[in-house]
């Protein structure tokens, strides 16, 4: 059985540190055979979500459809002023389009949560905010989440992490999302 994991995260700057962290986590999911889809950087430059406006951009339609059919999700947000970036929050707001689905929002799906900020306070506060959002969307946050202090941890141009423990934790998060999906197929949810 193949499962699909959608990764959402990063900043408006393509190839940001948070986007690189997302890639490592998605690699962890692929290690267990998951198909992965990534939305980051320019993909996240979406119109402000407005539920009263039914028109969606092509990228928003594709992202919502991928979220509708996925088995798990990984969310990575940079910490801006101690909370989720507006870019990532707006992308997550589009999940509202799944409200009337048989499986609304992120119901029945594991969601890996990762944050990156220049300092521990912002990274940890942002992780708490992302986990709260996942709960509100009926997702199941993975047991392990990661708060990355980008003042101490760096990802090089090839995506290699300067801290082996952080690299391992990101991969574990990706594997936890895939493991949950493999153990709880969608057919069991409906």
C-alpha positions in Angstrom: 0.0 0.0 0.0 1.4 3.4 -0.9 0.5 6.4 1.2 0.7 10.1 0.2 2.1 12.8 2.5 1.7 16.4 1.7 4.3 18.9 3.1 3.4 22.5 3.6 5.9 25.1 4.7 8.7 27.4 4.3 8.8 31.1 3.7 8.3 33.4 0.7 12.0 32.9 0.1 12.5 29.8 -2.0 14.9 27.3 -0.4 14.6 28.8 3.1 15.9 27.0 6.2 12.3 26.0 7.0 11.8 24.7 3.5 15.0 22.7 3.8 13.7 21.2 7.1 10.5 20.2 5.3 12.5 18.4 2.7 14.4 16.4 5.3 11.1 15.4 7.0 9.5 14.4 3.7 12.6 12.3 3.0 11.8 10.5 6.3 8.3 9.7 4.9 9.8 8.5 1.6 12.1 6.2 3.5 8.9 4.2 4.4 7.7 4.3 0.8 5.4 7.3 1.0 4.7 9.4 -2.1 5.3 13.0 -1.1 4.0 16.3 -2.4 5.6 19.6 -1.4 4.0 23.1 -1.2 6.6 25.7 -0.2 8.1 29.1 -1.2 6.3 30.6 -4.2 3.6 27.8 -4.0 2.3 29.4 -0.8 1.8 32.9 -2.2 -1.9 32.6 -2.3 -4.7 35.1 -2.2 -5.9 35.7 1.4 -8.3 32.9 2.2 -12.0 34.1 2.0 -14.6 31.4 2.5 -17.2 33.7 0.8 -15.2 33.8 -2.4 -15.6 30.4 -4.2 -13.0 31.1 -6.9 -9.5 29.6 -6.2 -6.2 29.9 -8.0 -4.9 26.8 -9.8 -2.3 26.2 -7.1 -4.9 26.6 -4.3 -7.2 24.1 -6.0 -4.4 21.6 -6.5 -3.2 22.0 -2.9 -6.7 21.5 -1.5 -7.3 18.4 -3.7 -3.9 17.0 -2.6 -4.9 17.5 1.0 -8.3 16.0 0.4 -6.7 12.7 -0.9 -3.6 12.6 1.3 -2.9 10.2 4.1 -0.7 12.5 6.2 0.6 16.0 6.4 3.8 17.7 7.5 3.6 21.4 8.4 6.7 23.5 8.8 6.5 27.2 9.8 9.1 29.8 10.4 8.5 31.6 13.7 7.6 35.2 13.0 7.3 37.2 16.2 6.6 34.1 18.2 4.0 32.5 16.1 3.1 31.0 12.7 4.0 33.0 9.6 1.1 34.6 7.8 2.1 32.7 4.6 1.8 29.3 6.3 -1.3 30.2 8.2 -3.1 31.4 5.1 -2.2 28.1 3.3 -3.7 26.2 6.2 -6.8 28.4 6.1 -7.6 26.8 2.7 -8.2 23.5 4.5 -11.6 25.1 5.4 -12.6 24.1 1.8 -12.6 20.5 3.2 -15.2 21.3 5.8 -18.1 19.6 4.0 -16.1 16.5 3.0 -17.0 13.1 4.3 -13.7 13.3 6.1 -13.6 17.0 7.0 -10.5 19.1 7.4 -7.5 16.8 8.4 -9.7 14.2 10.2 -8.0 10.9 10.7 -4.6 12.0 9.5 -1.3 12.3 11.3 0.3 15.7 11.0 4.0 16.3 11.7 4.8 19.7 13.1 8.1 21.5 12.7 9.1 25.1 13.3 12.3 27.1 12.7 13.1 30.5 14.2 16.1 32.5 15.2 15.9 31.7 18.9 14.4 29.1 21.2 11.4 31.2 22.5 10.0 31.9 19.0 10.6 28.3 17.8 8.9 26.7 20.8 6.0 29.2 20.9 5.4 28.7 17.1 5.5 24.9 17.5 2.8 25.2 20.2 0.7 27.3 17.8 1.1 24.9 14.9 0.1 22.0 17.1 -3.0 23.9 18.3 -4.0 24.6 14.6 -3.6 20.9 13.8 -5.9 20.0 16.7 -8.5 22.6 15.5 -8.3 21.0 12.0 -9.0 17.6 13.6 -5.5 16.3 12.7 -3.4 14.1 14.9 -0.1 15.7 15.7 2.7 13.2 15.7 4.2 12.4 19.1 7.4 14.1 18.1 7.5 17.7 16.9 10.6 19.8 16.3 11.5 23.3 17.2 14.7 24.3 15.4 16.8 27.3 16.6 18.2 28.5 13.4 20.8 30.6 15.3 22.4 27.2 16.1 21.3 24.8 13.3 21.8 25.4 9.6 21.0 23.5 6.4 23.5 23.8 3.6 22.6 24.2 -0.1 22.3 20.4 -0.5 19.9 20.2 2.4 22.4 18.6 4.9 21.7 19.6 8.5 24.5 20.8 10.7 23.1 18.9 13.7 22.8 15.2 13.4 20.2 15.0 16.2 17.9 17.6 14.4 18.3 15.7 11.1 17.3 12.4 12.8 14.3 14.0 14.5 13.0 15.6 11.3 13.3 12.2 9.6 11.5 10.5 12.6 8.6 13.0 12.2 8.3 12.1 8.5 8.4 8.4 9.3 5.8 8.8 12.1 3.4 10.4 9.7 3.9 7.6 7.1 3.7 4.9 9.8 0.4 6.2 11.1 -1.0 6.3 7.6 0.2 2.8 6.9 -1.4 1.5 10.1 -4.6 3.4 9.6 -5.6 3.3 5.9 -8.4 5.7 4.7 -10.8 2.7 4.3 -10.7 2.3 8.1 -11.6 5.9 8.6 -14.8 5.9 6.5 
